[in-house]
Amino acid sequence: MSLFTPSPTDPFTGAALALAGVCALAMAIWPSPRRALPPMLAFLGGAALLALAADETLDLHERFGAWLWRRGVEAPGPITHVDDLVIALYVACGSVVALAAAPALKRHPGFLLRTLACGVPLVGAAALDVLGHPGSWTEIPEEGLELAGALAIAFVLWRELVRVPAWRATDVGLPTGSALASDFGTDSPR
């Protein structure tokens, strides 16, 4: 949205990002060697997602951009909004973590593919943000794509959290052949 008007979808996008962050932090607290995210990566991802949730809910980067704009700072080059400088910083930090995580994530191609697919609506939102200007028609689909991306990330991390529990059926004293044991996970992948 524009530098001065918060979007009505921001709280929902923030809630989806917060759910994703909590799922990632839960994977860090209760690790499993069969999960795609190692504990340290899950912790970093969870903390980053919670920070993004706070930013989205409270419109922090928009407020900071408006503060810079009022002080005469203009966006450089192809960047259309001053607040996008903060987003560029987020992307740079996320890219460094993604490159560091690539070896661990290559062992789980399905998770990697689902995670990358979550970025598609976010790239679309970024493109609409670059193409549009405050108050243009691009704001509504941009916010919708941000919400879709946040929900997709939350779903992927939730699925990973519940798909591979941190315990095995034998850890809680269930016989491995019972129907209840399949709900708690066994050593065989699902």
ZIBEL-V312954 format. One line per field, one symbol per residue. burial: # if it has 9 or more other C-alpha atoms within 8 Angstrom, else .. Layout:
BEGIN
burial=???
END
This chain:
BEGIN
burial=###..#..####################..##..#####.###.######.######.########.##.....#...#########.............#..##..#..##.##..#####.###.###.##....##.##################.##..##.####...#.#....##.###....
END
